[in-house]
């Protein structure tokens, strides 16, 4: 779960092998499906809160996990 507290962000997520981008604003709440790679991009900064169930897969800090 992601809650945007302040600011805006471009939210990229891979769905069915395609990257989709959503523009998120303060007050938006989003549920990320289990196992979906995602990232946040914000030129001006964003404050957000996330909640991830315990025992989930480790985070990958890569631009695109399909490359490589």
C-alpha positions, 0 to 999 in steps of 0.5 A, spaced: 500 500 500 502 507 498 499 513 501 502 520 498 502 525 503 505 531 500 507 533 493 507 529 486 510 523 483 510 519 477 509 512 479 512 506 474 509 499 475 510 493 470 504 490 469 503 484 464 511 486 461 509 493 460 511 499 464 505 503 466 506 510 469 501 513 473 501 521 476 500 521 483 498 526 488 497 528 495 491 524 498 492 518 493 492 511 495 494 505 491 495 498 492 501 495 488 499 487 486 504 482 489 510 481 486 509 487 481 516 491 480 515 499 481 518 505 482 517 513 484 520 519 480 519 526 483 523 532 480 520 536 486 520 531 492 514 527 494 512 524 501 509 518 502 508 512 506 508 505 504 506 498 508 509 492 505 506 485 508 512 482 513 515 476 509 515 479 502 520 478 497 526 483 498 526 489 494 530 490 488 533 497 486 534 497 479 531 501 473 528 496 470 528 488 472 527 486 465 533 488 462 540 484 464 
